[in-house]
Amino acid sequence: MFTKLRNKFLILNMSITSLVMITAFAIIYFITYNNIHSEIQSKLTSRAEMPIRMSMFNDAEKGVAVIQRIPLEDTLTFNIELDSYGEILEINSFIDMPEEAYYKAVEAVWSKNKSSASITLEGRQWQYLITQKGRRMILRGGQQYSLVEDKYLITFLDITAYKKTLFALLTTLIFVGAITLFVIFVISLYFANRSIKPIAETWEKQKQFIADASHELKTPLSIINANYDALLENQEETIKSQLKWLDYIKIGTDRMTKLINDLLSLAKLEDVNFETRKISFNISNVVKDVMLSMEAIMLEKDIKLSQWIEDDIIVKGDPERVKQLVAILFDNAIKYSNENGQIDISLKKSKSQVIYSIRNSGKGIAKEDLSRVFDRFYRGDPSRTHEGGSYGLGLSIAKTIIDRLGGEIQVTSVENEYTTFTFTLGL
């Protein structure tokens, strides 16, 4: 499922990227093509309009106008004059080409019936422009005459270099585009995998959560059902004689109530729309209040307590949630301390934050389990299932609280020695 989702992300990303890149490269190529085409047309027009300068004077002996032709600046240009039937009248060329090449050029142009196009001649690309010359001035006997005739001038310009430039640009764009798309694909694949990974982990945790919750609810329900059946088998008995079964049912319902309340509390904390209060309060007093409430339980297990609590530390946050956080960590420390064990608590300011630490002696947590202690329903010691009504949700709730308060929580442990939980909050 997640592979398909990743592939959809990749296809969508690559499609959008390819479309943007193709559009950008097409614009670059189109602009370059238009610029080169405009330059070619400009050169053709200028060569067609200014290839010849005529100097007219009267030759007494011959009585004709003498035309002086000035060579073109671009040696890769030539023009050919034609009559209305396509017959060559004059060739003006400064290119060393065989005479039949000019006839081939005229034949190729005349057959296209286009005023401007490109042809291949002598292994080179040529752009041509046909212009019509309808009037010619001649001088006879000292008088100027206007002779009207249909003549055409075909101007040719070598555009091989331009074509090579465009082809090189197109090749470069395709090559760069292919390399870029490959690099983008690799990067996209990397980030797609990174993006999918937390989703997949969350999905697996959700599945595990549902399975664990179902299992945890199954146990108290089984207790209730079993004791209900026992009551039905002894209907003639008095309520007083049946108190044992009723007590067992009460235990089951209490467990279910605690589990459901913990789940609701966790869901509420994880709700993005749930807002935590931000008020200034004395966290030193909160920690002391929690310690006093846990004193009786510590006496039962004969646990020694040492404390280093800095007085009157003021922080900004939700005092009820902080109290719940401290209580969860304290209860966890008592629960997993060994008989005649030791609990050490410290609270101090450090620069712009407050640091709370609670350490208990005991079995400790295996190194491979440290990363999972904040997971829902996780218990490192399966033999302690439901000890003290525990369902493995306390530390998960603690982690959610500290995240909502903008702090951090860490755990360190050495097996058969101690476990330490530390959280920090901004002042």
N, C-alpha and C positions, 0 to 999 in steps of 0.2 A: 504493500500500500504506500509506504513512504518512498519507495523507489519510484513508483509512478508519479507521486507528488513532486519529487525532485526533478524527474524528467519533464514534467509540465512546466516547472519553473524555468528549467533550462531552455525548453522550446520557446516559451514566451519571451524570455530575456534575449535569446539569440535572434528571434524574429524581429523584435523591436530594434535591437542593435544593428542587425543587418539592414533593415529598412532605413534607419537613420544614416548609416554609413553609405549605402548605395545612393541615397538622395544627395548626400553631401558630395560624394565623388562625381555623381552625374552633373551636379551644378558646376563643379570645378571644370569638368570636361566640356560642358556646354558653353561656359563663359570663355574658356580658352579657344574652343572651336570657333565661336562667333568672332572673337578678336582676330584670329588668324584669317578667317573668311573675309572679314571687313578689310583687313590689310591687303589681302589678295585683290579684292574688288577695287580698292583704292588705287593700287598699282596698275591694274589693268585699265582703269578709266583714265588715269593720268597718261599712260603710254598710248592709249587710243586717241586722246585729244591732243597730245603734244609730241608726236613722234617726228614731225617734219616741220622745218622752218622754210618758208618760201621767200626767196629774194627775186622779185620780178623786175626785169629791165628789158629794154628793146635791143635786140640783136639785129643790126641793120642788114647783115649778110643773110642770116637765116630767117629773120622775122618771127621768132618764137620766144616764148618765155623760158627762161633758164631757172630750174628749181635746184636749189642747193639743199641736200639732205644732211642733217646733223645726226651723228650716231647716237643711239640710246645709251643711257647711263648703265643700264643693266644688260650685260652681254647675254644673259639667259632669257632674252625676250626677242621675239620677232613678230612682224605682222605681214599680212598678205592682202593685197587689194584684189577684189573680184568684181565682175560685172553681175548683172541681174540673173544671168544664166549659170553662175558658178564657175565661170572661166577665170583663170588667174590672169590679172593684168600686170601686177608688179609684186615683187617680193623684196621686203626690206629686212635683212637679217645680218646679224653680226656673230652668228653661231656657225661653227664648222660642221654642217650636216650635209649629207648627199641630197642632190636636187629632188630625187624621188620622194624623200621624206616629207618635203613640203606639199607635194601632191597628195600623199597619204593623209597628211594633216587636214587638207582642205576636204578630201573625200570623207574623212571621219566626221568632220564638223558639219558639212553640208547634209549628210545623211541623218544627223540627229535632229535637225530642224528645231534647235534650241539656241537662244541668243547667248547663253552662257552655260558652260558645263566643263567637265574635265575629261581628258582623253589620255591614253598611253601612247607615247611615241618615242621610238629609239631607246626603249628601256627606261624612260623617265615619265613622270606625271606632269601634265600641262593643263593649265586652266586657260580657257579662251573666252573672248568677248567679241561679239559681232556688233558693229556700229554701221549705220547707213550714212553714206556721203552723197548728198543729192545736188550739190552745187559746186562748180569749179570756176575760178576766175582766170581768164587768159588775156593777154595783151597782144593786139594785132594792129600794126600800122599806127602806133601811138594812141590807140583807143582801147578801152577796157570793155571786155565782153563777159557776160555771165552765161555759162553753158550748163544747162540742166541735164543731168544724167543719173541713172540709178547705179550706184557703186556701193560696194560693201568693203569694210575694213575688218579683218579678223586679227585680233591681237592675242598673241600667245605668251603665257608667263610660266616659267618652270616652277612648279610647286612641289617638287620631290622632297625638298628639305622640310617644307611645311607638313607634308604627309608623314614623313619620318618622325617629326616632332610630335604630331598627334598620336601616332602609333606608339611611340615611346612613352608618352603620357598615359595612354590607355593601358599599356602593359604594366607600367609602374603602379597605377591605381589598382589594377587587378591583383598584382603581387602583394602590394602593401595591404590591400583589403583582406586577402586570404590569410596573410600572416597575422594581421590584427584580429581577425575573427577567431583564428586558432588560439591566440593568446587570451582573448576574451572568453572563449569557451573553457579553457583550462582554469582561468580565474573564477568564472561563473560556477564551474563544477565544484571548485574548492569551497566557495562561499555557500553554494547550495547545500553541500554536504554539512557544512557547519551550521547552516540555518535549520536543516532538517533534524540534526542530531538532538537539540534540546526538545523539539516537538516529539520525536520518537521516545526520548527518555520520559517526557511528561506522560505520554500515552501509556507507556509500560507501567509507570508509577500509578497511573489512574486505574489500570487494569488490576494491578496488585492491590491497590487500595480497596477496590470493590470486593475482590476476593477475600482480603483480610477482614473487612468490615462484616461481610457475610458470615465468615467463620466466627468472628467474635460475638456476633449477635446470636449465632446458632447455639452457643454454649448456655447462656442464661435462658434462652427459650426452651432448651432441652430440660433444664432444671425445673422450670415452671410446669412444663407438660408432665414430667415424671411425677412431680409432687401432686399435681392436680389429679392424675390417675390414682395415686395412692389415697387421696381424699375420697374419690368416688367409690373405691373398694371398701371403705369403712364409713358408710353413710350413717350407720346407727350410732357411731361414736359421737361424743360431745365435742364442741369446739375446743374446750380446754385440753381434751386428750389428743386433739389433732394439731395442737400448736406447733409441734415439730415440723410438720409438713408446711404449715403456713409460714413458718420462719424461713424455710428453704425457698419458698416462693418469693418471700420478701427480699431475700438475698439476690435472687435472680433478677427481680424487677429493679432493685437498686443498681445492680451492675449495668443493666440495660439503660437505666436513666443516666448514669454517669457517662457511659459510652456515647449516648445520643447527645448529651450536653457538651461533651468534649468535641464531638464532630460538628455540632452547631457553632461552637465557639471558634473552631478552626475555620469553618466556612465563612463565618462573619469577618474574621480577621483577614482572610484572603480576598474578600470582596473589594474590588478596586474602588467602589463607591463608598466604602466605609471610611469615615474620617476619624482619626485619632485626635484627642484633645492636645493642645499645646499650651500648657500653663507652667508657671514656675512653681516648683515645690522642693521640699527638703528630702532628698533621697536617703540621707543618713538616718532620718527618723523612720522612713519606710523599711529599710533593712532591719533596724532594731525591732520594729513591730513584728516583722515576720519571724525573727529569731525568738521573740517571746512566745509567739503562738506555737512554735515547734518545740518548746522546752520540754514539755511533758513526754513527747515521743522520744526525744533523745535520752531522757532519764530511763525510759523503759528498756532501751537497748544499751544503756550504760555507755553512751558516746560522749567523749570529752570534746569541748568546744573552745577554740581559741579565736580571738577576733582582734582585728586592727581596723577600726572604722573611724575615719576622719569625720569630725563633727561639722554639722551645718553646711553640707555641700548642696548647693542649689543648682538644679538642672531644669531644663524646659522640656516638657513632654506630657504624657498621660500618666498621672500617678497611679491610677487603678491598674493599668496594663503593666507598669513597672513593678508594682506590688505582686501581680500575678506571675510575672517573669521570675522575680526573686524567690517566690514561694515554690514555683515548679522546680527550680534548681536546688533549693534547700531540701525539699521533699525527696528529690532524686538522690541527693547526697546521703540523706538518712537511710533511705531504702536500700542502697547498695553499699553502705558501710558495714564492715565486719563487727561482730560483737566486741565490746570494749574498744571500739575504734576511735578515730580522731577526725574532727572536721575543723578546717581552718578557713576563716572568712576575712577578706580584706576589702576595703573601700577607700579609694584615694583619688585625688585630683592629679592630673598630669597634663600640663599645658592647657589646651582648650577642651579637654574631655575628662570624663570620670571613668575609672576602671574598677569593676567589681569582679572579685575572684572568689570561688568557693572550691575547696579541695577536701576530698574525703579519702580515707584509707580503705582498702578493700581489695576485692579481686581484680579490679581494673577492667580495661577494655582492650581486646586484642587489636593489634595494629591494623589488621585488615578490616576491622569493623568501625574504625574511627570515622571514616567518611560516610557511614550510614546511620550514625546515632540520631540524626535529626529527621530520618525518614519516618513516615507514619507507620504505626504498628510494629516498629522495629524494636526487638529486645535482644540484646547480645547474649543473654543467658536464658535459653529456652526453659530451663528448669524453674525459672521464676515467673512463669506465666500467670497473670492475674494477681500477682503478689500485691496485696494492699489495694486491690481494685485497679491495678495498672493495666492499661491496654496499649502502651507504647505510643501514646499521643502527646504526652507532656512535653517532651523535648521538641517535638515538631511544632507545638503551639508556641513554645519559647522562641524558637527560631523565627517563626512568623511574626511574633510581637517585636522582636529586636529589628527585624527588617522593616516593619512599618514605622518604627521609631527612628530609623535612619542610623542605627548602630551596627555593631558587628559582634558575633559570638564565636568562640573557638573552644576546642576541647583537646586536652593532652592527657595521656595516660601511660602508665607503666604497669604491665600485668603483675598481679599479686602484690602491688605496692600502693598505688594511688590513682585517682582521677581528678582532673582539674577542669572546671568550666570557667571561662572568663568572658565577660562582655564589656563593651565600651559604648558610652553615649556622649554626645556633644553637650557642652555646658550651655 
